[in-house]
Amino acid sequence: MKKQGFFARNYSACWKFLRESKWYVVFALAVFMLVFLVGFIYPFFFREQIFKWIEELILSLEGKGTLEIIGFIFFNNMRASFFAIMGGIIFGIIPFINVIANGYLVGFVARESAVAGGIGVLWQLAPHGIFELPAILLSIGIGFKIGADLFRKDVKKNLKYNFVEGLRFFVFVIFPLLLVAGIIEGLLIGLGV
């Protein structure tokens, strides 16, 4: 039998871990969609804070070149994804807060964009999240798995396994997704699309 190469071995382990984590990822997606709908239908909560945050975000990107914007987006998303995974150690609380905040924010922004530019503008927003949202939701799902496995037998063994496999998944799956997302989103923002 031929020995697997470095990447084949690691991607094989990633897909195995994803299969083990699938229901946690589905749960993350379900919570995200529910809170997205709340943000889209009832964009009244934290309205002033969200607009202030968006204004600060726009100001922080002002005067930056396309490469700087790509780097900013990439590192911001990478940090959020990493903390969603590692935050699972606190019984899944950090990933839960993360999915609620992201779901509401995306729903809120989608609603405001649709009101300002018509429903067709949502298609223009799609390329911004096509790689980013799956990466974030996968991270949150893994964080949920880490948190849930704290309630199972052999906590120490499960924790070690989940951290090792979660880190591998982060490096080989989430990192590339976020890199592509950062490039696409940075180019679109840099080009004013």
Contacts in CASP RR format, 6 or more apart in sequence:
PFRMAT RR
TARGET T0000
AUTHOR 0000-0000-0000
METHOD contacts of the structure
MODEL  1
MKKQGFFARNYSACWKFLRESKWYVVFALAVFMLVFLVGFIYPFFFREQI
FKWIEELILSLEGKGTLEIIGFIFFNNMRASFFAIMGGIIFGIIPFINVI
ANGYLVGFVARESAVAGGIGVLWQLAPHGIFELPAILLSIGIGFKIGADL
FRKDVKKNLKYNFVEGLRFFVFVIFPLLLVAGIIEGLLIGLGV
4 12 0 8 1.000
7 172 0 8 1.000
10 168 0 8 1.000
10 171 0 8 1.000
10 172 0 8 1.000
11 172 0 8 1.000
13 165 0 8 1.000
13 168 0 8 1.000
14 165 0 8 1.000
14 168 0 8 1.000
14 169 0 8 1.000
14 172 0 8 1.000
14 173 0 8 1.000
17 142 0 8 1.000
17 165 0 8 1.000
17 166 0 8 1.000
17 168 0 8 1.000
17 169 0 8 1.000
18 25 0 8 1.000
18 138 0 8 1.000
18 169 0 8 1.000
18 173 0 8 1.000
20 145 0 8 1.000
21 141 0 8 1.000
21 142 0 8 1.000
21 145 0 8 1.000
24 141 0 8 1.000
24 142 0 8 1.000
24 143 0 8 1.000
24 144 0 8 1.000
24 145 0 8 1.000
24 148 0 8 1.000
25 137 0 8 1.000
25 138 0 8 1.000
25 140 0 8 1.000
25 141 0 8 1.000
25 142 0 8 1.000
27 141 0 8 1.000
27 144 0 8 1.000
28 95 0 8 1.000
28 99 0 8 1.000
28 137 0 8 1.000
28 138 0 8 1.000
28 140 0 8 1.000
28 141 0 8 1.000
28 144 0 8 1.000
29 137 0 8 1.000
31 96 0 8 1.000
31 99 0 8 1.000
31 100 0 8 1.000
32 99 0 8 1.000
32 102 0 8 1.000
32 103 0 8 1.000
32 106 0 8 1.000
32 133 0 8 1.000
32 137 0 8 1.000
32 140 0 8 1.000
35 99 0 8 1.000
35 100 0 8 1.000
35 103 0 8 1.000
35 104 0 8 1.000
35 107 0 8 1.000
36 103 0 8 1.000
36 104 0 8 1.000
36 106 0 8 1.000
36 107 0 8 1.000
36 110 0 8 1.000
37 107 0 8 1.000
38 104 0 8 1.000
38 107 0 8 1.000
39 45 0 8 1.000
39 103 0 8 1.000
39 104 0 8 1.000
39 107 0 8 1.000
39 108 0 8 1.000
39 111 0 8 1.000
40 107 0 8 1.000
40 108 0 8 1.000
40 110 0 8 1.000
40 111 0 8 1.000
41 111 0 8 1.000
43 107 0 8 1.000
43 108 0 8 1.000
43 111 0 8 1.000
43 112 0 8 1.000
45 104 0 8 1.000
46 104 0 8 1.000
47 108 0 8 1.000
50 105 0 8 1.000
50 108 0 8 1.000
54 109 0 8 1.000
60 72 0 8 1.000
61 69 0 8 1.000
61 72 0 8 1.000
61 189 0 8 1.000
64 72 0 8 1.000
65 190 0 8 1.000
66 186 0 8 1.000
66 187 0 8 1.000
66 189 0 8 1.000
66 190 0 8 1.000
66 191 0 8 1.000
69 185 0 8 1.000
69 186 0 8 1.000
69 189 0 8 1.000
69 190 0 8 1.000
70 182 0 8 1.000
70 183 0 8 1.000
70 185 0 8 1.000
70 186 0 8 1.000
70 187 0 8 1.000
71 182 0 8 1.000
73 181 0 8 1.000
73 182 0 8 1.000
73 185 0 8 1.000
73 186 0 8 1.000
73 189 0 8 1.000
74 178 0 8 1.000
74 179 0 8 1.000
74 181 0 8 1.000
74 182 0 8 1.000
74 183 0 8 1.000
77 132 0 8 1.000
77 135 0 8 1.000
77 136 0 8 1.000
77 178 0 8 1.000
77 181 0 8 1.000
77 182 0 8 1.000
78 175 0 8 1.000
78 178 0 8 1.000
80 98 0 8 1.000
80 136 0 8 1.000
80 139 0 8 1.000
81 135 0 8 1.000
81 136 0 8 1.000
81 139 0 8 1.000
81 170 0 8 1.000
81 174 0 8 1.000
81 178 0 8 1.000
82 139 0 8 1.000
82 170 0 8 1.000
83 94 0 8 1.000
83 98 0 8 1.000
84 94 0 8 1.000
84 95 0 8 1.000
84 98 0 8 1.000
84 136 0 8 1.000
84 139 0 8 1.000
84 140 0 8 1.000
84 141 0 8 1.000
84 142 0 8 1.000
84 143 0 8 1.000
85 95 0 8 1.000
85 139 0 8 1.000
85 142 0 8 1.000
85 143 0 8 1.000
85 146 0 8 1.000
85 166 0 8 1.000
85 167 0 8 1.000
85 170 0 8 1.000
86 94 0 8 1.000
86 143 0 8 1.000
86 146 0 8 1.000
86 163 0 8 1.000
87 93 0 8 1.000
87 94 0 8 1.000
87 95 0 8 1.000
87 143 0 8 1.000
87 146 0 8 1.000
88 94 0 8 1.000
88 95 0 8 1.000
88 143 0 8 1.000
88 144 0 8 1.000
88 146 0 8 1.000
88 147 0 8 1.000
89 146 0 8 1.000
89 147 0 8 1.000
89 150 0 8 1.000
89 159 0 8 1.000
90 147 0 8 1.000
91 147 0 8 1.000
91 150 0 8 1.000
92 143 0 8 1.000
92 144 0 8 1.000
92 146 0 8 1.000
92 147 0 8 1.000
92 148 0 8 1.000
94 143 0 8 1.000
95 139 0 8 1.000
95 140 0 8 1.000
95 141 0 8 1.000
95 143 0 8 1.000
95 144 0 8 1.000
95 147 0 8 1.000
96 144 0 8 1.000
98 136 0 8 1.000
98 140 0 8 1.000
99 137 0 8 1.000
99 140 0 8 1.000
102 136 0 8 1.000
106 133 0 8 1.000
109 125 0 8 1.000
110 122 0 8 1.000
110 125 0 8 1.000
113 121 0 8 1.000
113 122 0 8 1.000
113 125 0 8 1.000
114 120 0 8 1.000
114 121 0 8 1.000
114 122 0 8 1.000
124 193 0 8 1.000
127 184 0 8 1.000
127 185 0 8 1.000
127 188 0 8 1.000
128 184 0 8 1.000
128 185 0 8 1.000
128 188 0 8 1.000
129 181 0 8 1.000
129 185 0 8 1.000
130 181 0 8 1.000
130 184 0 8 1.000
131 177 0 8 1.000
131 178 0 8 1.000
131 180 0 8 1.000
131 181 0 8 1.000
131 182 0 8 1.000
131 184 0 8 1.000
132 177 0 8 1.000
132 178 0 8 1.000
132 181 0 8 1.000
132 182 0 8 1.000
132 185 0 8 1.000
134 177 0 8 1.000
135 173 0 8 1.000
135 174 0 8 1.000
135 177 0 8 1.000
135 178 0 8 1.000
135 181 0 8 1.000
138 169 0 8 1.000
138 173 0 8 1.000
138 174 0 8 1.000
138 177 0 8 1.000
139 170 0 8 1.000
139 174 0 8 1.000
142 162 0 8 1.000
142 166 0 8 1.000
142 169 0 8 1.000
142 170 0 8 1.000
145 162 0 8 1.000
146 159 0 8 1.000
146 162 0 8 1.000
146 163 0 8 1.000
146 166 0 8 1.000
149 155 0 8 1.000
149 158 0 8 1.000
149 159 0 8 1.000
149 162 0 8 1.000
150 158 0 8 1.000
150 159 0 8 1.000
152 158 0 8 1.000
END
